[in-house]
Amino acid sequence: MEVGNTTRVTVFVLQGLSNNPHIQIVLFVTFLVIYLLTLTGNLLMLLVIRTDSHLHTPMYFFLSHLSFLDAFYASIIVPKLLKNLLSKWKTISFLECFTQISLVIFSGATEACLLSVMAYDRYQAVCHPLLYVVTMNKKVCAGLVGASWAIGMGTGLLNTILLAQQDFCGPNLICSFACELPPVLLLACSDPYISITSILTTMVVLGLGSLVLLVGSYTCIILTAMGINSATGWNKIFSTCSSHFLVVTIFYGSGIFRYMTPPSGSALEQVLSLQYSVVTPLLNPLIYSLKNQEVKAALRRMLARKLRLTF
């Protein structure tokens, strides 16, 4: 579409992961299986938490929101990825692309907030156990979750609106398998200073800010654990915190590197994008279920109830 003497892009083309038809079929089957396992794992986690009264605690209330978010996050990226793997023309409209960017930023920002809230919850449980029930009451938990979703929504809208103000006059090839802010920003014909400043500010304030809260919480937890002589106490702290710490490490390790470094369209950037948008939503329910005794016990109780109802 032409405006004056400037041609504006209305459709983007996604580079994808491979142009080899045989590799595309292998990738399609692989990502389809991963996506189905992601939905099954996260929805099963939601079901277990909702139906088992032993898991009606702040920690699992936050985990249920994280599971829903992971299923939602994967659904933003993977269906379009699967479609493009079977399509000759890997195109995406301007509106669809910017909607995807907004939802990706929204999901990432919300997850960063939820992980920080979960770290704060573990800090209160380990460092102030006698006040835990009072401090983390239902009203506080609902407020923390609501604030996380609101911050994520505001962050996604702000960065996407600022990006949409840029002029896109060509080329229109996005060096990625999905619409993400860094590779799309490379295609802007106008000065991207405002968008770059906005995303860097977001990463510093939200990303590093929440990371500081996480590090502070776990520092206090470790110091408290060092003062406990009981092996049982050590094991309980480790079992409740190790899963969350592992998820945080995976999420921040890939996300910060992807958004804090200049985009280049390299294969490493593709791998990192796949890691936090496709693989991480699959790993989270596995980590929390395999490393958490309470979740495994709840799963056994749910299966036992199903068997009794069946026979």
BELBELBEL-V431325 format. One record per residue. N is the residue number from 1. SS is DSSP state (alpha for helix, beta for strand, coil for the rest). PHI is phi as a letter, one per 40 degrees, with the letter a starting at -180 (999 if undefined). BURIAL is I if it has 9 or more other ideal C-beta (glycine too) atoms within 8 Angstrom, else O. Layout:
[[N:SS:PHI:BURIAL] [N:SS:PHI:BURIAL]]
This chain:
[[1:coil:999:O] [2:beta:b:O] [3:beta:b:O] [4:coil:g:O] [5:coil:b:O] [6:beta:b:I] [7:beta:c:O] [8:coil:b:I] [9:coil:c:I] [10:coil:b:O] [11:beta:b:I] [12:beta:b:I] [13:beta:b:I] [14:beta:c:I] [15:coil:c:I] [16:coil:g:I] [17:coil:c:O] [18:coil:a:O] [19:coil:b:O] [20:coil:c:O] [21:alpha:d:O] [22:alpha:c:O] [23:alpha:c:I] [24:alpha:c:I] [25:alpha:c:I] [26:alpha:c:O] [27:alpha:c:I] [28:alpha:c:I] [29:alpha:c:O] [30:alpha:c:O] [31:alpha:c:I] [32:alpha:c:I] [33:alpha:c:O] [34:alpha:c:I] [35:alpha:c:I] [36:alpha:c:O] [37:alpha:c:I] [38:alpha:c:I] [39:alpha:c:I] [40:alpha:c:O] [41:alpha:c:I] [42:alpha:c:I] [43:alpha:c:I] [44:alpha:c:I] [45:alpha:c:I] [46:alpha:c:I] [47:alpha:c:I] [48:alpha:c:I] [49:alpha:c:I] [50:alpha:c:O] [51:alpha:c:O] [52:coil:b:I] [53:alpha:c:O] [54:alpha:c:O] [55:alpha:b:I] [56:coil:c:O] [57:coil:b:O] [58:alpha:d:O] [59:alpha:d:I] [60:alpha:c:I] [61:alpha:c:I] [62:alpha:c:I] [63:alpha:c:I] [64:alpha:c:I] [65:alpha:c:I] [66:alpha:c:I] [67:alpha:c:I] [68:alpha:c:I] [69:alpha:c:I] [70:alpha:c:I] [71:alpha:c:I] [72:alpha:c:I] [73:alpha:c:I] [74:alpha:c:I] [75:alpha:c:I] [76:alpha:c:I] [77:alpha:c:I] [78:alpha:c:I] [79:alpha:d:O] [80:alpha:c:I] [81:alpha:c:I] [82:alpha:c:I] [83:alpha:c:O] [84:alpha:c:I] [85:alpha:c:I] [86:coil:b:O] [87:coil:b:O] [88:coil:c:O] [89:coil:b:O] [90:coil:c:I] [91:beta:b:O] [92:beta:a:I] [93:beta:c:I] [94:alpha:d:I] [95:alpha:c:O] [96:alpha:c:I] [97:alpha:c:I] [98:alpha:c:I] [99:alpha:c:O] [100:alpha:c:I] [101:alpha:d:I] [102:alpha:c:I] [103:alpha:c:I] [104:alpha:c:I] [105:alpha:c:I] [106:alpha:d:I] [107:alpha:c:I] [108:alpha:c:I] [109:alpha:c:I] [110:alpha:c:I] [111:alpha:c:I] [112:alpha:c:I] [113:alpha:c:I] [114:alpha:c:I] [115:alpha:c:I] [116:alpha:c:I] [117:alpha:c:I] [118:alpha:c:I] [119:alpha:c:I] [120:alpha:c:I] [121:alpha:c:I] [122:alpha:c:I] [123:alpha:c:I] [124:alpha:c:I] [125:alpha:c:I] [126:alpha:c:I] [127:alpha:c:I] [128:coil:b:I] [129:alpha:c:O] [130:alpha:c:O] [131:alpha:b:O] [132:alpha:d:I] [133:alpha:c:O] [134:alpha:c:O] [135:alpha:c:I] [136:coil:b:I] [137:coil:c:O] [138:alpha:c:O] [139:alpha:c:O] [140:alpha:c:I] [141:alpha:c:I] [142:alpha:c:O] [143:alpha:c:O] [144:alpha:c:I] [145:alpha:c:I] [146:alpha:c:O] [147:alpha:c:I] [148:alpha:c:I] [149:alpha:c:I] [150:alpha:c:O] [151:alpha:c:I] [152:alpha:c:I] [153:alpha:c:I] [154:alpha:c:O] [155:alpha:c:I] [156:alpha:c:I] [157:alpha:c:I] [158:alpha:c:I] [159:alpha:c:I] [160:alpha:c:I] [161:alpha:c:O] [162:alpha:c:I] [163:alpha:c:I] [164:alpha:c:O] [165:coil:c:O] [166:coil:c:I] [167:coil:c:O] [168:coil:b:I] [169:coil:b:O] [170:coil:h:O] [171:coil:c:O] [172:coil:b:I] [173:beta:c:O] [174:beta:c:I] [175:coil:c:O] [176:coil:a:I] [177:coil:c:I] [178:coil:a:I] [179:coil:c:I] [180:coil:b:I] [181:alpha:c:I] [182:alpha:d:I] [183:alpha:c:I] [184:alpha:c:I] [185:alpha:c:I] [186:coil:c:I] [187:coil:c:I] [188:coil:c:I] [189:coil:c:I] [190:coil:c:O] [191:coil:c:O] [192:coil:c:I] [193:alpha:d:O] [194:alpha:c:I] [195:alpha:c:I] [196:alpha:c:I] [197:alpha:c:O] [198:alpha:c:I] [199:alpha:c:I] [200:alpha:c:I] [201:alpha:c:O] [202:alpha:c:I] [203:alpha:c:I] [204:alpha:c:I] [205:alpha:c:O] [206:alpha:c:I] [207:alpha:c:I] [208:alpha:c:I] [209:alpha:c:I] [210:alpha:c:I] [211:alpha:c:I] [212:alpha:c:O] [213:alpha:c:I] [214:alpha:c:I] [215:alpha:c:O] [216:alpha:c:O] [217:alpha:c:I] [218:alpha:c:I] [219:alpha:c:O] [220:alpha:c:I] [221:alpha:c:I] [222:alpha:c:O] [223:alpha:c:O] [224:alpha:c:I] [225:alpha:c:I] [226:alpha:c:O] [227:coil:c:O] [228:coil:c:I] [229:coil:c:O] [230:coil:c:O] [231:alpha:c:O] [232:alpha:c:O] [233:alpha:c:I] [234:alpha:d:I] [235:alpha:c:O] [236:alpha:c:O] [237:alpha:c:I] [238:alpha:c:I] [239:alpha:c:I] [240:alpha:c:I] [241:alpha:b:I] [242:alpha:c:I] [243:alpha:c:I] [244:alpha:c:I] [245:alpha:c:I] [246:alpha:c:I] [247:alpha:c:I] [248:alpha:c:I] [249:alpha:c:O] [250:alpha:c:I] [251:alpha:c:I] [252:alpha:c:I] [253:alpha:d:O] [254:alpha:c:I] [255:alpha:c:I] [256:alpha:c:I] [257:alpha:c:I] [258:alpha:c:I] [259:alpha:c:I] [260:alpha:c:O] [261:coil:b:O] [262:coil:c:O] [263:coil:c:I] [264:coil:b:O] [265:coil:g:I] [266:coil:c:O] [267:alpha:c:O] [268:alpha:c:O] [269:alpha:c:I] [270:alpha:c:I] [271:alpha:c:O] [272:alpha:c:I] [273:alpha:c:I] [274:alpha:c:I] [275:alpha:c:I] [276:alpha:c:I] [277:alpha:b:I] [278:alpha:b:I] [279:alpha:c:I] [280:alpha:d:I] [281:alpha:c:I] [282:alpha:c:I] [283:alpha:c:I] [284:alpha:d:I] [285:alpha:c:I] [286:alpha:c:I] [287:alpha:c:I] [288:alpha:c:I] [289:alpha:c:I] [290:alpha:c:O] [291:coil:b:I] [292:coil:b:I] [293:alpha:c:O] [294:alpha:c:I] [295:alpha:c:I] [296:alpha:c:I] [297:alpha:c:I] [298:alpha:c:I] [299:alpha:c:I] [300:alpha:c:O] [301:alpha:c:I] [302:alpha:c:I] [303:alpha:c:O] [304:alpha:c:O] [305:alpha:c:O] [306:alpha:c:O] [307:alpha:c:O] [308:alpha:c:O] [309:alpha:c:O] [310:alpha:c:O] [311:coil:b:O]]
